[in-house]
Amino acid sequence: MARRPLARRLITLRFACGLVALLNTTGCMSWRAVPARDAQIPGDASYRRARVVLRDGTTLSLNDVTVRPDSLIGFAGDERTRVAVAQPQVERIETRGVSAGRTIGLVGGVLAVIALAVLVAIAQALSDFEAAPSPIPSVP
């Protein structure tokens, strides 16, 4: 009985794992606008990471963002440059949040890859199968 070489199995397994990793990079996260009431609550609102869209169309990616009634303060880049923006200049504030659609898509994609790998393994097993000779002699 001919068996598929171990190297081919490892390549198939690596391909499946790579595909799962690629699906995972799409992630379950997406940018979502912070509701205006949350950004204007009495006191200060804080976000670990935020994307700020200004009225002129400029987008700022900031870390450790604090939203105050009159301004928005955060840090940009690896140098952690302090950035302050007046509230009237801010169009919207977006934060990263879990996306149900992306999560369902990711889980569905992973399940599809697993199902495909199982089908390939079954097809390989059936193609490697050799029937036993019949005990009854055939008549010419």
QUIJOTA-V483334 format. One record per residue. RES is the residue in three letters. SS is DSSP state (H for helix, E for strand, C for the rest). PSI is psi in radians with two decimals (NA if undefined). BURIAL is b if it has 24 or more other ideal C-beta (glycine too) atoms within 12 Angstrom, else e. Layout:
RES:SS:PSI:BURIAL  RES:SS:PSI:BURIAL
//
This chain:
MET:C:2.15:e  ALA:C:2.23:e  ARG:C:2.60:e  ARG:C:2.35:e  PRO:C:2.61:e  LEU:H:-0.64:e  ALA:H:-0.71:e  ARG:H:-0.67:e  ARG:H:-0.73:e  LEU:H:-0.67:e  ILE:H:-0.75:e  THR:H:-0.76:b  LEU:H:-0.74:e  ARG:H:-0.70:e  PHE:H:-0.80:e  ALA:H:-0.75:b  CYS:H:-0.68:e  GLY:H:-0.70:e  LEU:H:-0.71:e  VAL:H:-0.74:e  ALA:H:-0.71:e  LEU:H:-0.74:e  LEU:H:-0.61:b  ASN:H:-0.49:e  THR:H:-0.41:e  THR:H:-0.47:e  GLY:C:3.04:e  CYS:C:0.22:e  MET:E:2.64:e  SER:E:2.81:e  TRP:E:2.30:e  ARG:E:2.41:e  ALA:E:2.39:e  VAL:C:2.25:b  PRO:C:2.47:e  ALA:H:-0.63:e  ARG:H:-0.58:e  ASP:H:-0.60:e  ALA:H:-0.27:b  GLN:C:0.43:e  ILE:C:2.69:e  PRO:C:2.40:e  GLY:C:-2.89:e  ASP:C:2.43:e  ALA:E:2.50:b  SER:E:2.53:e  TYR:E:2.37:b  ARG:E:-0.74:e  ARG:E:2.36:e  ALA:E:2.69:b  ARG:E:2.15:b  VAL:E:2.19:b  VAL:E:2.14:e  LEU:E:2.85:e  ARG:C:-0.46:e  ASP:C:0.04:e  GLY:C:-0.15:e  THR:C:2.43:e  THR:E:2.26:e  LEU:E:2.27:b  SER:E:2.05:b  LEU:E:2.67:b  ASN:E:2.70:b  ASP:E:1.05:e  VAL:E:2.34:b  THR:E:2.18:b  VAL:E:2.13:b  ARG:C:2.87:e  PRO:C:-0.52:e  ASP:C:-0.29:e  SER:E:3.01:e  LEU:E:2.26:b  ILE:E:2.36:b  GLY:E:-3.09:b  PHE:E:2.33:b  ALA:E:2.52:b  GLY:C:3.12:e  ASP:C:-0.44:e  GLU:C:-0.13:e  ARG:C:0.92:e  THR:E:2.23:e  ARG:E:2.30:e  VAL:E:2.28:b  ALA:E:2.34:e  VAL:E:2.36:b  ALA:E:2.46:e  GLN:H:-0.69:e  PRO:H:-0.35:e  GLN:H:-0.26:e  VAL:E:2.15:b  GLU:E:-0.90:e  ARG:E:2.81:b  ILE:E:2.31:b  GLU:E:2.47:b  THR:E:2.81:b  ARG:E:2.34:e  GLY:E:2.86:e  VAL:E:2.30:e  SER:C:2.03:e  ALA:H:-0.72:e  GLY:H:-0.79:e  ARG:H:-0.64:e  THR:H:-0.79:e  ILE:H:-0.73:e  GLY:H:-0.72:e  LEU:H:-0.82:b  VAL:H:-0.75:e  GLY:H:-0.70:e  GLY:H:-0.76:b  VAL:H:-0.76:b  LEU:H:-0.64:e  ALA:H:-0.71:e  VAL:H:-0.74:b  ILE:H:-0.77:e  ALA:H:-0.71:e  LEU:H:-0.73:e  ALA:H:-0.70:e  VAL:H:-0.75:e  LEU:H:-0.70:e  VAL:H:-0.74:e  ALA:H:-0.72:e  ILE:H:-0.76:e  ALA:H:-0.71:e  GLN:H:-0.72:e  ALA:H:-0.71:e  LEU:H:-0.59:e  SER:H:-0.46:e  ASP:H:-0.18:e  PHE:C:2.29:e  GLU:C:2.19:e  ALA:C:2.52:e  ALA:C:2.55:e  PRO:C:2.57:e  SER:C:2.38:e  PRO:C:-0.30:e  ILE:C:2.18:e  PRO:C:2.50:e  SER:C:2.53:e  VAL:C:2.25:e  PRO:C:NA:e
//
